[in-house]
C-alpha cells in the first residue's frame, strides 16, 4: 500500500539500483557538490522532502517566499535550491533540458535533470524567509552566500550513502520509519527535534509531550511513542559533537528513563537555517513524511538571537489549516527544578515561582565545560558518563566542537565508489 | 539599580579544596539541586567586553540571564582571582588584563 506523505503525495524513493545507475551516468558531466547540497540530495531522494522530487524552480521558490507554499498550493516554507555561478554554468556547458552527475567526495552521488536555470533577489528571499536581511543572522549569511544562479530539476540517487559509525542505526528514512512505527503498533508518535545532549529538562519535555500525544488512546498496550529526530548538519564551534548528541539521546532509552516501547532515536540531515517560525513549519513538513502524528514546539523554536517572538512559530502553525499540514503541534512549557517540590516540574504546574531554578542547555554545557558532574536530577549520570566517553572517542578530548574536530572528524556519511 | 549578570563558577572537588584551604568555602551557593557555585557579577559594559574578548562565551538571555561558555582556563583565572582577593567583586580587576 502506498505511503502518503506531506501534501497528500505518495512517498517515493528516487534511487537507482547499481547496475542501472552505472548505465545511466555514462558520459554525464560531473559536478562536485558541497555537504549542504549532499544532505539535501539525500533528503530529496529518500522522501524526507516529499512532495519535492528535486531542487526548486523559480515558481516554487517564489511561492515559498511570497506565501509559504509551493506553486501548487502545498504548504512549504524554506526554499530548497541548488546554486551555481554563471561562469560555472558556462564552464560545465549546463543547459536547460540537460542532465548532469552530482559527485560528492569524488564519487558519483545523483543524477540531476535540469529543467530550469533562474535567478532571484536574495535580499528579498531573506526578508521573506527570515524576516530580516541582516548579516548577523546565520540563515541570512547562508542564503546571501549562495552563488548568483539557481538550477531546478529532479534528483535521482545513483549511489546510496554509507552511514558511518556510530550513526548507522539512526539513519531511518521515511518509508523505513513508517514500517518501524507499524511494528511497534504506535498509533500516536510525537517528535522531539533536537541538536542537544539531553538534560532532564529535555527529558521531561519529551515525557510531557508523550502524555499529551497519548491523549485518549487505550492504555492496555503501549500505543504512543516519542521519536527523537536529531538534526545533523553544519556544526558551529562550541556545539556538542554529533556523536554525543545522537548516542546520549539514545542513552535515555538504554538506561531505562524511556524504553523500546515508547522511544526511538533517529536523525535527519539538514543544515539549520535558524528561520524560527518558517523553519518550524518546514520541520512539520518533513516530520509528516516520517509518519509522525504530533510535533513538539517549545519557546523560540529554531530561532536565533532575538529575531523572533518566542511564540511566533506557534502563531504561524495555528494559522495553517489541518488539511494543509497533517500533524498536531504540541506546545510545551519549560521544565525546571523546584527545590521546594524537590523535583523537575513544569512552569505551568508549580507555584513556588520565587524558588524556581531554571536551567538551559547552555547552562549545562557550561557546567560540563567546568569539569563538574551535575546532580542526577538535572543531568542523568549515564548521559554524563557517555558525553565524557564520546569526548575521548570522537571529540579529540572535548565533548564540544573544536577546530580539530571540524578538521579531523569522521564524516557522518560517505559516498563510496559506484558498485563498491 | 544597574543590571548585573552572573558568571557561574561551578565548584568541583578541586575548586572546593582550594576554597577550603583559603577559608572561603562558605562563599559557595547551592544551585540546581545542590550543585555548588560561586557567582561573580558583570555589569552591562563588562558583559559586552567579555562577549567581545571571549567569542565562545554566550549570554543566555532567554532562560538564566547569565554569561556562560567561557573557556575553562578563563573560568580558572576568574576563580583564582576570587581566591586571591577573597571577594567576588573582581571583574574590573580581571578584565584589566584584557
Interface residues (C-beta under 8 A of the other chain):
Chain A: X237 X238 X299 X300 X306 X310 X334 X337 X339 X357 X358 X359 X360 X362 X363 X365 X366 X367 X369 X370 X371 X372 X373 X374 X375 X377 X378
Chain B: X8 X9 X10 X11 X12 X14 X31 X32 X33 X34 X35 X56 X58 X60 X61 X62 X63 X64 X66 X68 X69 X70 X71 X72 X75
